[in-house]
């Protein structure tokens, strides 16, 4: 048989007990938030430290930048060579060639 009373005879919770229970729950929530923030801060700190210590992980960016700079420099050198070079064909020869090509082109007839 059950010897416990059917009616709850314990004293009701006092206001202090309820406040303590709520404060302890708030403290737990606050501690969880602080732990989460500390973990995130540590993760970010380690990443920044790694970049500062070893440089960026992608060296390809630096290589591409150097390669582009080299290509631009080579293009500039070629442009200067072409601009300073003298023509091997005279202006009159170019005009004669153009008129000859025009005459040949106008002389062609297309048949369907």
C-alpha positions in Angstrom: 0.0 0.0 0.0 1.0 3.6 -0.6 1.8 5.5 2.6 2.2 8.9 1.0 -0.6 11.4 1.6 -2.9 12.1 -1.3 -2.7 15.8 -0.8 0.6 17.8 -1.2 1.4 19.1 2.2 4.8 20.8 1.3 5.1 24.5 1.7 4.7 26.6 -1.5 7.7 28.0 -3.2 8.7 31.4 -1.9 9.4 34.4 -4.1 13.1 34.1 -3.2 13.2 30.4 -4.5 11.5 31.4 -7.7 13.9 34.3 -8.2 16.9 32.1 -7.5 15.7 29.5 -10.0 15.2 32.1 -12.7 18.5 33.8 -12.0 20.4 30.5 -12.2 18.7 29.8 -15.5 19.7 33.3 -16.8 23.2 32.8 -15.6 23.4 29.5 -17.5 22.2 31.2 -20.6 24.6 34.0 -20.2 27.5 31.6 -19.7 26.5 29.7 -22.9 26.5 33.0 -24.8 29.9 34.0 -23.4 31.3 30.5 -24.2 30.0 30.8 -27.8 31.5 34.3 -28.2 34.8 33.2 -26.7 35.0 30.2 -29.1 34.2 32.4 -32.1 36.8 35.0 -31.0 39.4 32.3 -30.6 38.7 30.9 -34.0 39.0 34.4 -35.6 42.2 35.1 -33.6 43.8 31.9 -34.8 42.9 32.6 -38.4 44.3 36.1 -38.2 47.5 34.8 -36.5 47.9 32.2 -39.2 47.7 34.9 -42.0 50.1 37.2 -40.2 52.6 34.4 -39.5 52.5 32.5 -42.8 50.9 35.0 -45.2 47.8 34.4 -47.3 47.1 30.8 -48.2 46.5 31.6 -51.9 49.9 32.4 -53.4 48.3 32.1 -56.8 46.9 35.7 -56.4 50.5 37.0 -56.1 51.7 34.9 -59.0 48.9 36.1 -61.2 49.6 39.7 -60.3 53.3 39.3 -61.1 52.5 37.6 -64.4 50.1 40.3 -65.4 52.7 43.0 -64.6 55.2 41.1 -66.8 52.8 40.8 -69.7 51.9 44.5 -69.6 55.6 45.4 -69.5 56.3 43.1 -72.5 53.4 44.6 -74.4 54.6 48.1 -73.7 58.1 47.1 -75.1 56.6 45.6 -78.3 54.4 48.7 -78.8 57.5 51.0 -78.5 59.4 48.8 -81.0 56.6 48.8 -83.5 56.1 52.6 -83.1 59.8 53.3 -83.6 60.4 50.8 -86.5 60.6 52.2 -90.1 58.3 50.7 -92.7 59.8 48.4 -95.3 57.0 49.2 -97.8 56.5 52.7 -99.2 53.2 54.6 -99.1 53.0 54.5 -102.9 53.4 50.7 -102.9 50.6 50.3 -100.4 48.3 52.5 -102.5 49.1 50.6 -105.6 48.4 47.2 -103.9 45.1 48.5 -102.5 44.0 49.7 -106.0 45.0 46.4 -107.6 43.1 44.4 -105.0 40.0 46.7 -105.5 40.2 46.1 -109.3 40.5 42.4 -108.9 37.6 42.3 -106.5 35.4 44.4 -108.8 36.2 42.2 -111.8 34.9 39.1 -110.0 31.3 38.1 -110.9 29.3 35.6 -109.0 27.1 33.3 -110.9 24.2 31.6 -109.3 
